[in-house]
C-alpha cells in the first residue's frame, strides 16, 4: 500500500471515529437531559439556604416576597440550563452525524474498491 493511500485511509477512519464520537456524546447528553426531566426529577435541584443580613429587619411579607423571587430565579436557571444542554447536544448531533456518515461511506467505498 502506498504511503498516500495509507494516509488517506487513516484520515477517513479517523474522521469517521470523530463523527461517531460526537454523535455518541450528543445522544448521551440528550438521554441524560430526558432522564433528569422525566425520571430523576430531583437530579438537577440544588438547595440554596436563605441568607438574611442580621442588620435587616424584615417583615413576614418581605421574607415571603424574597423567597418567591428566589424560587422564580431557581426555576428560570433550571430551565435555562436544560436549554443550554439541549442546544449543545443537538449541535453535537448536527455536526457529528454528517461527518460520520460522509467519512464512513468513503471508508466503505474505499474498502470495497480495494477488493
C-alpha positions, 0 to 999 in steps of 0.5 A: 500500500502506498504511503498516500493511500495509507494516509488517506485511509487513516484520515477517513477512519479517523474522521469517521471515529470523530463523527461517531464520537460526537454523535455518541456524546450528543445522544448521551447528553440528550438521554441524560437531559430526558432522564433528569426531566422525566425520571430523576426529577430531583437530579438537577435541584440544588438547595440554596439556604436563605441568607438574611443580613442580621442588620435587616429587619424584615417583615413576614411579607418581605421574607415571603416576597424574597423567597418567591423571587428566589424560587422564580430565579431557581426555576428560570436557571433550571430551565435555562440550563436544560436549554443550554444542554439541549442546544449543545447536544443537538449541535453535537448531533448536527455536526457529528452525524454528517461527518460520520456518515460522509467519512464512513461511506468513503471508508466503505467505498474505499474498502470495497474498491480495494477488493 
